[in-house]
Amino acid sequence: MKRFLPLFLVFLLLLSGCTSDFEPDESLPQTAQASESTQVSESTQAAPQNPNNEMFTDRDLRNEYDLSKAVKIELNKTSVRADSESVKISGSTVTITEEATYVVSGELENGSLVVNAPQSGKLQIVLNGANIHSETSAALYILQADKVFVTLAQGSENTLSNGGSFTAIDENNIDSALFSKQDLTLNGEGSLTVTSPVGHGIVCKDDLVITDGVYTVNCASHCLDANDSVRVANASLILNSGKDAIHCENSDDTSKGFVYIADGSIKAEAQGDGISSSAYTLIEGGEIDILAGGGSENAQQKQSEFFGGFMSGGRPHDMYEETESTEEDSASMKGIKAAGNLTVSAGSITVNSADDSLHSDACVSISGGELFLTSGDDAIHGEETLTVTDGTIDISESYEGLEALNIDIQGGDIKLKATDDGLNAAGGVDESGYTGGRDGMFGGGPGEMGGKGGMSANSNGSIKISGGTLYINSSGDGLDANGTLEISGGYTTVTGPTQGDTATLDYDKTGVITGGTFIGTGASGGMAQSFSTSEQGVVAVNTGHQSAETEIILKDSQGNTLISHKPELDFAVVILSSPEVVKGEIYSLTVGSESGEFEAY
């Protein structure tokens, strides 16, 4: 009978979390907006239900208009005809000057439709087979009004395009095919194609709302660019951008510059970020498919001779960051990026990105939905706290799977593959790579796998797992807590790493397990680490080299199988714990054809 050598342990615990959950901005438009007068439609179709009364007014969601009362504007390539004095025609420039509903049809070869109405005016422009092209400016330019609704007539196909240059016509920097200085809502049951070969597609200097219709935007810069907010519901967006697909930024008011997606579909191919906001991003539904920066295959390769070895703050990539391009001198190529909180509660999100797939400079919260992520860097990154309470997360490729200062897994179904760490709770710069943490504590003789060493006082990261299902396939550390690790529930499986200088578990202070099931396999050597303390039993052994798919079976003294597992990677260390494993009891561990008996600690 072959005996396995017991693995030794070490370290402490710390929690920190992000309490800044999403709170609706009181400055957002509320439901009671009776000033937006009702239009009567020839159609009997009911208006869609408002998915979020704080984000959309009832009129945002209505496609209705009374054709008999509307002002008709007919475009005839080089000439224009209108049946109201509120429409001023000067050559190929058509200017709307009063509040009303306008129905625009026909083709304008080289001209612009301009809105210059009273500041209190709410106008509706119905595009019914309208094709407007401007060689040197915006095809549709909204200069002044309170709010403009652009409605796509049912079944209509419409286009707005720029010819490749922008010549100033006033003090505003017009740089898109559709340019609005005021609040803009796009809705309807038709389609709109926007083309801008040198600038943005659609720019709105206030709130941009899209609630219905099909929109195809091809442009050299941002497809959708707004100052205060971008809000999407029901619509279908097909975006192809030379920079960001959706970009919302307000440098003057930090409560603005947010992106909200209720439902609908977004398919975006961006050379920059898929979605970028200077405030928060909130996703409550819809189907989102983003290719950012050419995808993960276009990521800057991360290599280091120190890979997995001596580290600063537990982050191997810190060793070579100085040789890489920084974000200041290279384009950001993230899938969904928010300077504030990034929250996902529902929907289906597919991201293939050269950089992080989901990124927040504050907190990330996932409470539902399905996420399918392929990343050249972190799949999900939060500077502060990353919390998962529900939903499905499938990470097929990443450098690091989940990274934040504090990672809190309370539920959900997570499966990830990482070429470095699976979960990385990255604390501040410390000396753990030299005198403390995992890298400074192993000094024992053969068979001991190390002795207790110094601890870093500067590691303040944490990983907490209290529920859900988590499967990690990592080439670096499986769970890397630059601070503390605590498992109190859920079902966690770590497969890998296979290199001797990385570990299944890596924490600087304490690794505590009080509940849940943990199955960990990986390489042995001076980096191997198990839980430091536990309320339920832990069996941790060095098995010697074992091939992938070698079956691991843990049985109690009565012969009952408690854990059975076949790791998909080679391994030499096994760490097992479950509520059925009791400290001080003897258990039988079989690995392939070899077995031994061990006391759970």
C-alpha positions as CSV (number, residue, x, y, z in Angstrom):
1,M,0.0,0.0,0.0
2,K,1.4,3.4,-1.0
3,R,1.2,6.1,1.7
4,F,0.7,9.7,0.7
5,L,2.4,12.5,2.6
6,P,0.1,14.9,4.5
7,L,0.1,18.4,3.3
8,F,0.6,21.2,5.8
9,L,-1.4,24.3,6.2
10,V,-1.2,28.0,7.4
11,F,-2.8,31.6,7.9
12,L,-6.2,34.2,8.9
13,L,-9.5,36.0,7.8
14,L,-10.8,39.4,6.8
15,L,-13.9,40.5,5.0
16,S,-14.6,43.7,3.1
17,G,-17.4,44.4,0.7
18,C,-18.9,47.0,-1.5
19,T,-22.1,48.5,0.0
20,S,-22.7,50.9,-2.8
21,D,-25.5,49.0,-4.4
22,F,-27.3,50.7,-7.3
23,E,-29.6,53.5,-6.2
24,P,-31.8,55.3,-8.7
25,D,-30.6,58.8,-9.4
26,E,-33.2,61.2,-8.2
27,S,-32.4,63.5,-11.1
28,L,-33.7,60.9,-13.6
29,P,-37.0,61.5,-15.3
30,Q,-40.0,60.1,-13.4
31,T,-43.1,58.4,-14.6
32,A,-45.4,61.4,-14.1
33,Q,-44.4,63.4,-17.2
34,A,-47.8,64.5,-18.4
35,S,-46.3,67.4,-20.3
36,E,-45.3,65.0,-23.0
37,S,-48.6,65.1,-24.8
38,T,-50.3,61.9,-26.1
39,Q,-50.3,61.4,-29.9
40,V,-53.2,59.4,-31.4
41,S,-52.2,56.7,-33.8
42,E,-54.0,55.1,-36.7
43,S,-52.7,51.8,-35.3
44,T,-54.6,50.0,-32.6
45,Q,-51.5,48.4,-31.2
46,A,-51.1,49.0,-27.4
47,A,-48.0,50.8,-26.2
48,P,-45.4,48.4,-24.7
49,Q,-45.2,48.1,-21.0
50,N,-42.7,50.4,-19.4
51,P,-39.8,48.2,-18.2
52,N,-38.5,50.9,-15.8
53,N,-40.5,53.9,-14.9
54,E,-37.5,55.8,-13.7
55,M,-35.6,55.3,-17.0
56,F,-38.4,55.7,-19.6
57,T,-41.4,58.0,-19.9
58,D,-44.6,56.5,-21.4
59,R,-44.1,58.6,-24.5
60,D,-40.6,57.2,-25.0
61,L,-42.3,53.8,-25.6
62,R,-45.1,55.0,-27.9
63,N,-44.8,54.8,-31.6
64,E,-48.1,56.6,-32.2
65,Y,-48.8,59.6,-34.4
66,D,-51.9,61.0,-36.2
67,L,-51.0,61.1,-39.9
68,S,-53.9,63.4,-40.6
69,K,-52.5,66.1,-38.3
70,A,-48.9,65.7,-39.2
71,V,-46.8,68.0,-41.2
72,K,-45.5,66.2,-44.3
73,I,-42.0,66.8,-45.6
74,E,-41.2,65.2,-49.0
75,L,-37.6,64.9,-50.2
76,N,-36.9,64.7,-53.9
77,K,-33.1,64.2,-54.1
78,T,-32.2,67.9,-54.6
79,S,-35.5,69.6,-53.7
80,V,-37.8,69.6,-50.8
81,R,-41.6,70.2,-50.4
82,A,-43.4,70.8,-47.1
83,D,-47.1,71.7,-46.3
84,S,-46.4,74.0,-43.3
85,E,-44.8,77.3,-42.7
86,S,-43.1,75.8,-39.7
87,V,-40.7,74.1,-42.2
88,K,-38.1,76.5,-43.6
89,I,-36.3,75.4,-46.8
90,S,-33.1,76.9,-47.9
91,G,-31.5,75.0,-50.7
92,S,-30.9,71.5,-49.4
93,T,-31.2,72.5,-45.7
94,V,-34.6,71.8,-44.2
95,T,-35.3,73.5,-40.8
96,I,-38.1,72.6,-38.5
97,T,-39.1,75.5,-36.2
98,E,-42.2,74.6,-34.3
99,E,-43.6,71.8,-32.0
100,A,-45.5,69.4,-34.1
101,T,-45.4,65.9,-35.6
102,Y,-43.5,65.8,-38.9
103,V,-43.5,62.9,-41.4
104,V,-40.4,62.8,-43.6
105,S,-40.2,60.6,-46.7
106,G,-38.1,60.5,-49.9
107,E,-34.4,61.0,-50.6
108,L,-32.1,64.0,-50.0
109,E,-28.8,63.6,-51.9
110,N,-26.7,66.2,-50.1
111,G,-28.5,68.2,-47.4
112,S,-29.6,68.2,-43.8
113,L,-32.7,68.1,-41.7
114,V,-32.3,70.6,-38.8
115,V,-34.5,71.1,-35.7
116,N,-34.3,74.7,-34.3
117,A,-37.5,75.0,-32.3
118,P,-38.4,76.7,-29.0
119,Q,-36.6,75.4,-26.0
120,S,-39.9,74.1,-24.5
121,G,-40.9,72.2,-27.7
122,K,-41.4,68.5,-27.9
123,L,-41.3,67.4,-31.5
124,Q,-41.9,64.1,-33.2
125,I,-40.1,63.3,-36.5
126,V,-41.5,60.2,-38.2
127,L,-39.1,58.7,-40.8
128,N,-41.1,56.9,-43.4
129,G,-38.7,55.8,-46.1
130,A,-36.4,58.8,-45.6
131,N,-32.8,58.7,-46.9
132,I,-30.8,61.8,-46.0
133,H,-27.1,62.2,-46.9
134,S,-24.8,65.1,-46.0
135,E,-21.4,65.3,-47.5
136,T,-20.1,67.8,-44.9
137,S,-22.4,67.8,-41.9
138,A,-25.0,65.8,-39.9
139,A,-27.8,64.4,-42.0
140,L,-30.1,65.1,-39.0
141,Y,-29.1,68.0,-36.7
142,I,-31.1,68.7,-33.6
143,L,-30.0,72.2,-32.5
144,Q,-32.8,73.4,-30.1
145,A,-35.9,71.9,-28.6
146,D,-36.8,70.4,-25.2
147,K,-36.9,66.8,-26.6
148,V,-37.2,65.2,-30.0
149,F,-38.7,61.8,-30.7
150,V,-37.5,60.2,-33.9
151,T,-40.0,57.5,-34.8
152,L,-39.5,54.9,-37.5
153,A,-42.7,54.2,-39.4
154,Q,-43.8,50.6,-39.3
155,G,-42.0,48.6,-42.0
156,S,-40.0,51.6,-43.2
157,E,-36.3,51.5,-44.1
158,N,-34.4,54.8,-43.5
159,T,-30.8,56.0,-43.7
160,L,-28.8,58.9,-42.3
161,S,-25.2,59.3,-43.6
162,N,-22.3,61.6,-43.8
163,G,-19.9,61.8,-46.8
164,G,-16.6,61.8,-44.9
165,S,-16.0,65.3,-43.6
166,F,-17.5,67.8,-41.2
167,T,-17.4,71.5,-41.9
168,A,-18.5,73.8,-39.0
169,I,-21.8,75.6,-39.6
170,D,-22.1,77.1,-36.1
171,E,-20.3,77.0,-32.7
172,N,-21.2,73.4,-32.2
173,N,-18.7,70.7,-33.1
174,I,-20.9,68.5,-35.3
175,D,-19.1,65.2,-35.7
176,S,-21.8,62.6,-36.4
177,A,-24.4,61.6,-39.0
178,L,-27.1,62.2,-36.3
179,F,-26.2,65.0,-33.9
180,S,-28.4,66.2,-31.1
181,K,-27.8,69.0,-28.6
182,Q,-31.0,68.0,-26.8
183,D,-32.7,64.9,-25.3
184,L,-33.3,62.4,-28.0
185,T,-35.6,59.3,-28.2
186,L,-35.5,56.8,-31.0
187,N,-38.4,54.4,-31.4
188,G,-40.7,52.9,-33.9
189,E,-41.3,49.7,-35.9
190,G,-39.0,50.3,-38.8
191,S,-35.3,50.3,-39.4
192,L,-32.6,53.0,-39.5
193,T,-29.1,52.7,-40.9
194,V,-26.5,55.3,-39.8
195,T,-23.2,55.7,-41.6
196,S,-20.3,58.0,-40.7
197,P,-17.0,57.1,-42.3
198,V,-14.9,59.7,-40.3
199,G,-16.9,60.5,-37.2
200,H,-19.4,59.2,-34.7
201,G,-22.7,57.6,-35.7
202,I,-25.2,59.1,-33.3
203,V,-24.3,61.8,-30.8
204,C,-26.5,63.2,-28.1
205,K,-25.4,65.8,-25.7
206,D,-28.1,64.9,-23.2
207,D,-30.1,61.7,-22.7
208,L,-30.2,59.2,-25.6
209,V,-33.1,56.8,-25.3
210,I,-33.8,53.9,-27.8
211,T,-36.9,51.9,-27.1
212,D,-37.9,50.2,-30.3
213,G,-36.9,49.6,-33.9
214,V,-33.8,48.2,-35.7
215,Y,-30.7,50.3,-35.9
216,T,-27.5,49.6,-37.8
217,V,-24.6,52.0,-37.2
218,N,-21.3,51.9,-39.0
219,C,-18.8,54.5,-38.1
220,A,-15.1,55.4,-37.6
221,S,-15.6,56.5,-34.0
222,H,-18.3,55.8,-31.4
223,C,-21.5,54.3,-32.7
224,L,-23.6,55.8,-29.9
225,D,-22.1,58.7,-27.9
226,A,-24.0,60.5,-25.2
227,N,-23.2,62.9,-22.4
228,D,-25.8,62.1,-19.8
229,S,-27.1,58.6,-20.4
230,V,-27.8,55.9,-22.9
231,R,-31.0,53.9,-22.2
232,V,-32.1,50.9,-24.3
233,A,-35.3,48.8,-24.2
234,N,-36.9,46.6,-26.9
235,A,-34.7,47.9,-29.7
236,S,-32.3,45.9,-31.9
237,L,-28.9,47.5,-32.3
238,I,-26.2,46.3,-34.8
239,L,-23.1,48.4,-34.1
240,N,-19.7,48.4,-35.9
241,S,-17.4,51.1,-34.5
242,G,-13.8,52.2,-35.0
243,K,-13.8,53.1,-31.3
244,D,-16.5,52.3,-28.7
245,A,-19.8,50.8,-29.7
246,I,-21.7,52.6,-26.9
247,H,-19.9,55.5,-25.1
248,C,-21.4,57.6,-22.4
249,E,-19.3,60.2,-20.6
250,N,-20.0,63.3,-18.5
251,S,-16.9,65.0,-17.1
252,D,-19.0,67.7,-15.3
253,D,-21.5,65.6,-13.3
254,T,-20.4,62.3,-11.9
255,S,-24.1,61.1,-11.4
256,K,-24.5,61.2,-15.2
257,G,-22.8,59.4,-18.0
258,F,-24.5,56.1,-17.3
259,V,-25.7,53.2,-19.5
260,Y,-29.0,51.3,-18.8
261,I,-30.2,48.3,-20.8
262,A,-33.6,46.9,-20.0
263,D,-34.0,44.4,-22.8
264,G,-33.8,44.2,-26.6
265,S,-30.7,43.0,-28.5
266,I,-27.2,44.5,-29.0
267,K,-24.7,43.1,-31.4
268,A,-21.5,45.1,-31.3
269,E,-18.1,44.9,-33.0
270,A,-15.8,47.6,-31.6
271,Q,-12.2,48.4,-32.0
272,G,-12.3,50.0,-28.6
273,D,-14.8,49.1,-25.8
274,G,-18.1,47.5,-26.4
275,I,-19.9,49.6,-23.8
276,S,-18.2,52.3,-21.8
277,S,-19.7,54.6,-19.1
278,S,-18.1,57.3,-16.9
279,A,-20.7,56.6,-14.2
280,Y,-22.5,53.2,-13.7
281,T,-23.8,50.6,-16.1
282,L,-26.9,48.7,-15.2
283,I,-28.1,45.7,-17.3
284,E,-31.5,44.2,-16.4
285,G,-32.2,42.1,-19.5
286,G,-31.7,41.7,-23.2
287,E,-29.3,39.9,-25.5
288,I,-25.8,41.4,-25.7
289,D,-23.1,40.1,-28.0
290,I,-19.8,42.1,-28.0
291,L,-16.5,41.6,-29.9
292,A,-14.1,44.2,-28.5
293,G,-10.6,44.9,-29.8
294,G,-10.6,41.9,-32.1
295,G,-11.3,39.5,-29.3
296,S,-9.1,37.5,-26.9
297,E,-6.8,36.4,-29.7
298,N,-5.7,40.0,-30.1
299,A,-4.7,40.4,-26.5
300,Q,-1.2,41.5,-25.6
301,Q,0.6,38.3,-24.5
302,K,1.4,38.1,-20.8
303,Q,4.7,36.2,-20.1
304,S,7.2,36.4,-17.3
305,E,10.1,34.3,-16.1
306,F,8.7,35.0,-12.7
307,F,5.3,33.4,-13.5
308,G,3.7,32.2,-10.4
309,G,6.9,32.7,-8.4
310,F,7.9,35.5,-6.2
311,M,5.2,38.1,-6.4
312,S,4.3,41.6,-5.3
313,G,0.8,41.7,-4.0
314,G,0.2,38.1,-5.3
315,R,-0.1,39.3,-8.9
316,P,2.3,37.7,-11.3
317,H,1.6,40.3,-14.0
318,D,2.8,43.1,-11.7
319,M,6.3,41.8,-12.5
320,Y,6.1,42.9,-16.2
321,E,3.5,45.7,-16.2
322,E,6.3,48.2,-16.8
323,T,7.1,46.7,-20.2
324,E,3.5,46.7,-21.4
325,S,1.6,49.5,-22.9
326,T,-0.6,51.4,-20.5
327,E,-4.2,52.4,-21.1
328,E,-3.1,56.0,-21.5
329,D,-1.0,55.1,-24.6
330,S,-3.2,52.4,-26.1
331,A,-6.9,52.0,-26.8
332,S,-9.1,50.4,-24.2
333,M,-10.5,47.2,-25.6
334,K,-12.9,46.0,-22.9
335,G,-16.2,44.4,-23.4
336,I,-18.3,46.3,-20.8
337,K,-16.5,49.0,-18.8
338,A,-17.8,51.4,-16.1
339,A,-16.0,53.9,-14.0
340,G,-18.7,53.4,-11.4
341,N,-20.6,50.2,-10.5
342,L,-21.3,47.6,-13.0
343,T,-24.5,45.6,-12.3
344,V,-26.1,42.7,-14.1
345,S,-29.4,41.2,-12.9
346,A,-30.7,39.5,-16.0
347,G,-30.2,38.9,-19.7
348,S,-27.8,37.0,-21.9
349,I,-24.3,38.6,-22.3
350,T,-21.6,37.2,-24.7
351,V,-18.3,39.0,-24.7
352,N,-15.1,38.2,-26.6
353,S,-12.6,40.9,-25.7
354,A,-8.9,41.6,-26.0
355,D,-8.9,43.2,-22.5
356,D,-11.3,42.6,-19.6
357,S,-14.7,41.3,-20.6
358,L,-16.5,43.1,-17.7
359,H,-14.7,45.9,-15.8
360,S,-15.5,48.3,-13.1
361,D,-13.4,50.9,-11.4
362,A,-15.7,50.4,-8.4
363,C,-17.8,47.3,-7.8
364,V,-19.3,44.6,-10.0
365,S,-22.5,42.9,-8.9
366,I,-24.1,39.9,-10.7
367,S,-27.4,38.7,-9.5
368,G,-28.8,36.9,-12.5
369,G,-28.6,36.4,-16.2
370,E,-26.2,34.3,-18.4
371,L,-22.7,35.5,-19.1
372,F,-20.4,33.8,-21.7
373,L,-17.0,35.4,-21.6
374,T,-13.8,35.1,-23.5
375,S,-11.1,37.5,-22.4
376,G,-7.5,38.3,-23.2
377,D,-7.1,39.6,-19.6
378,D,-9.5,39.4,-16.7
379,A,-13.0,38.0,-17.5
380,I,-14.6,40.0,-14.7
381,H,-12.6,42.8,-12.9
382,G,-13.7,45.1,-10.0
383,E,-11.3,47.5,-8.4
384,E,-13.3,47.2,-5.1
385,T,-15.7,44.3,-4.7
386,L,-17.0,41.6,-7.0
387,T,-20.2,40.0,-5.8
388,V,-22.1,37.1,-7.4
389,T,-25.4,36.1,-5.9
390,D,-27.0,34.3,-8.8
391,G,-26.8,33.7,-12.5
392,T,-24.6,31.6,-14.8
393,I,-21.1,32.6,-15.7
394,D,-19.2,30.6,-18.3
395,I,-15.6,31.8,-18.9
396,S,-14.0,29.8,-21.7
397,E,-10.8,31.8,-21.8
398,S,-9.1,34.4,-19.6
399,Y,-5.8,35.4,-18.1
400,E,-7.4,35.7,-14.7
401,G,-11.1,34.6,-14.2
402,L,-12.4,36.9,-11.4
403,E,-10.4,39.7,-9.9
404,A,-11.2,42.3,-7.3
405,L,-9.9,43.5,-4.0
406,N,-12.7,41.6,-2.4
407,I,-14.5,38.7,-4.1
408,D,-17.8,37.5,-2.6
409,I,-19.5,34.4,-4.1
410,Q,-22.9,33.9,-2.6
411,G,-24.6,31.9,-5.3
412,G,-24.7,31.3,-9.0
413,D,-23.1,28.7,-11.3
414,I,-19.6,29.7,-12.3
415,K,-17.3,27.8,-14.6
416,L,-14.0,29.3,-15.7
417,K,-10.7,28.7,-17.3
418,A,-7.6,30.9,-16.7
419,T,-4.0,30.8,-17.8
420,D,-3.1,32.5,-14.5
421,D,-5.2,32.7,-11.3
422,G,-8.8,31.5,-11.2
423,L,-9.9,33.9,-8.5
424,N,-7.5,36.7,-7.5
425,A,-8.3,39.0,-4.5
426,A,-5.6,41.6,-5.2
427,G,-4.6,43.6,-2.2
428,G,-2.2,46.5,-2.1
429,V,1.5,46.3,-2.6
430,D,3.1,44.3,0.2
431,E,6.2,42.2,0.9
432,S,4.4,38.8,0.8
433,G,6.5,37.8,-2.2
434,Y,9.7,38.0,-0.1
435,T,9.1,37.6,3.6
436,G,5.5,36.7,4.2
437,G,2.5,34.9,2.8
438,R,2.8,31.7,0.9
439,D,6.2,32.6,-0.5
440,G,7.9,33.1,2.9
441,M,6.4,30.4,5.0
442,F,7.8,27.1,3.7
443,G,11.0,26.1,5.5
444,G,10.1,22.6,6.7
445,G,11.9,19.4,5.8
446,P,10.8,16.7,3.4
447,G,7.4,15.4,4.0
448,E,6.3,18.5,5.9
449,M,5.9,20.6,2.7
450,G,6.8,23.7,4.7
451,G,6.6,25.3,8.1
452,K,4.8,28.4,9.4
453,G,6.5,31.6,8.3
454,G,6.0,35.3,8.4
455,M,2.8,37.0,7.3
456,S,2.3,40.2,5.4
457,A,0.4,42.9,7.3
458,N,-0.4,44.8,4.1
459,S,-2.5,42.2,2.4
460,N,-6.1,43.4,2.6
461,G,-7.9,41.4,-0.1
462,S,-10.4,38.7,0.6
463,I,-12.2,35.8,-1.1
464,K,-15.5,34.6,0.5
465,I,-17.5,31.7,-0.9
466,S,-20.8,31.0,0.8
467,G,-22.9,29.5,-1.9
468,G,-23.3,28.5,-5.5
469,T,-21.3,26.2,-7.7
470,L,-17.7,27.2,-8.7
471,Y,-15.5,25.2,-11.1
472,I,-12.0,26.5,-11.8
473,N,-9.4,25.3,-14.3
474,S,-6.3,27.4,-13.8
475,S,-2.7,27.3,-14.8
476,G,-1.8,29.7,-12.0
477,D,-3.2,29.7,-8.5
478,G,-6.8,28.4,-8.2
479,L,-7.9,30.7,-5.3
480,D,-5.4,33.5,-4.7
481,A,-6.3,35.7,-1.8
482,N,-3.8,38.5,-1.1
483,G,-5.3,38.6,2.4
484,T,-7.8,36.1,3.6
485,L,-9.8,33.2,2.2
486,E,-13.1,32.0,3.7
487,I,-15.4,29.2,2.5
488,S,-18.6,28.7,4.3
489,G,-20.9,27.1,1.7
490,G,-21.3,26.2,-1.9
491,Y,-19.6,23.6,-4.0
492,T,-16.1,24.6,-5.2
493,T,-13.8,22.6,-7.5
494,V,-10.3,23.7,-8.4
495,T,-8.4,21.8,-11.1
496,G,-4.8,22.8,-11.6
497,P,-2.4,24.4,-11.5
498,T,0.1,21.9,-12.9
499,Q,3.2,23.9,-12.3
500,G,5.2,23.4,-9.1
501,D,5.5,27.1,-8.4
502,T,1.8,27.8,-8.2
503,A,-0.9,26.4,-5.9
504,T,-4.5,25.3,-5.6
505,L,-4.8,27.7,-2.6
506,D,-2.8,30.8,-2.0
507,Y,-3.5,33.2,0.8
508,D,-1.4,35.6,2.9
509,K,-3.2,35.5,6.3
510,T,-5.8,32.7,6.9
511,G,-7.6,30.2,4.8
512,V,-10.8,29.1,6.7
513,I,-13.4,26.5,5.7
514,T,-16.5,26.3,7.9
515,G,-19.0,24.8,5.4
516,G,-19.6,23.7,1.8
517,T,-17.7,21.2,-0.3
518,F,-14.2,21.9,-1.6
519,I,-12.3,19.7,-4.1
520,G,-8.9,20.9,-5.0
521,T,-6.1,19.4,-7.1
522,G,-2.9,20.8,-8.3
523,A,0.9,20.7,-8.4
524,S,3.0,20.0,-5.3
525,G,6.2,21.6,-4.2
526,G,7.2,24.5,-2.0
527,M,4.1,26.5,-3.0
528,A,1.5,23.9,-1.8
529,Q,-0.9,25.2,0.8
530,S,-4.1,23.9,2.4
531,F,-6.6,25.5,4.8
532,S,-5.1,27.0,8.0
533,T,-8.2,26.4,10.2
534,S,-11.5,24.7,9.8
535,E,-14.7,23.8,11.6
536,Q,-15.3,20.9,9.3
537,G,-12.7,18.3,8.5
538,V,-10.1,18.6,5.8
539,V,-8.0,15.9,4.1
540,A,-5.0,17.3,2.3
541,V,-2.3,15.0,0.9
542,N,0.6,14.9,-1.6
543,T,-0.1,12.0,-3.9
544,G,2.9,12.3,-6.2
545,H,2.3,12.8,-9.9
546,Q,-1.0,11.6,-11.1
547,S,-2.4,11.7,-14.7
548,A,-5.5,13.7,-15.6
549,E,-8.8,11.8,-15.2
550,T,-7.3,9.6,-12.4
551,E,-10.3,9.0,-10.1
552,I,-10.2,10.3,-6.5
553,I,-12.5,8.7,-4.0
554,L,-12.8,9.7,-0.3
555,K,-14.7,7.3,2.0
556,D,-15.6,7.3,5.6
557,S,-14.9,4.5,8.1
558,Q,-18.1,2.8,7.1
559,G,-17.2,2.6,3.5
560,N,-19.5,5.4,2.4
561,T,-18.3,7.4,-0.6
562,L,-18.2,11.1,0.4
563,I,-16.4,12.6,-2.6
564,S,-15.6,11.2,-6.0
565,H,-13.8,13.3,-8.6
566,K,-11.8,12.9,-11.8
567,P,-9.6,16.0,-12.4
568,E,-9.2,17.1,-16.0
569,L,-5.5,18.0,-15.4
570,D,-2.5,16.2,-14.1
571,F,-2.1,16.7,-10.3
572,A,0.1,15.9,-7.3
573,V,-1.9,17.5,-4.5
574,V,-5.4,16.7,-3.3
575,I,-7.4,18.9,-0.8
576,L,-10.8,17.7,0.2
577,S,-13.5,19.0,2.6
578,S,-17.2,18.6,3.0
579,P,-19.8,18.8,5.8
580,E,-19.6,15.0,6.1
581,V,-15.8,15.2,6.9
582,V,-15.3,15.5,10.6
583,K,-12.1,16.7,12.3
584,G,-10.2,13.9,14.0
585,E,-11.9,11.1,12.1
586,I,-10.1,8.6,9.9
587,Y,-10.9,8.5,6.1
588,S,-9.8,6.3,3.2
589,L,-8.4,8.1,0.2
590,T,-8.0,6.2,-3.1
591,V,-6.3,7.8,-6.0
592,G,-6.2,5.5,-9.0
593,S,-4.9,2.2,-7.9
594,E,-3.3,3.5,-4.7
595,S,-4.9,4.2,-1.3
596,G,-4.2,5.3,2.2
597,E,-5.9,6.3,5.5
598,F,-5.7,9.8,6.9
599,E,-7.0,11.7,9.8
600,A,-9.0,14.8,8.9
601,Y,-7.7,18.0,10.6
